[in-house]
Amino acid sequence: MCADPFLRSGHGEVLQRVTELYKELIEHDGYGEITLLVRILKRGQKEVIVRCGKEFRYVVSCAP
């Protein structure tokens, strides 16, 4: 179990995906683009959409 509540609430998975995509783009022989969208949901949650060729969607908890 992770001690950091920020990472426990789903943010760690998002950060890991963004880091992996960043590394892939840097190693790629060409250009690329990463887009992050954050949408407000109900009950202290947000939807994070990571776009980089594919689209990855996450719902994370946010403290008020």
C-alpha positions, 0 to 999 in steps of 0.5 A, spaced: 500 500 500 502 506 498 503 511 503 502 518 499 494 519 499 495 523 492 498 517 489 493 512 492 487 516 489 489 514 482 494 519 480 499 515 481 497 511 475 496 517 471 503 519 472 506 513 470 502 513 464 504 520 462 511 518 464 511 512 459 508 516 453 513 521 454 519 516 454 516 513 448 516 520 444 523 522 446 526 515 443 521 516 437 525 518 431 520 523 429 515 528 433 509 526 437 504 530 441 501 528 448 494 532 450 491 532 458 484 534 459 481 534 466 474 534 467 470 535 473 465 530 475 461 529 481 463 527 488 470 530 489 472 526 482 475 528 476 476 525 469 483 525 466 484 524 459 491 522 456 491 523 449 497 520 445 495 516 439 491 512 443 486 515 449 487 513 456 481 515 461 482 515 468 477 517 474 481 520 480 479 523 487 480 530 489 480 533 496 475 539 496 
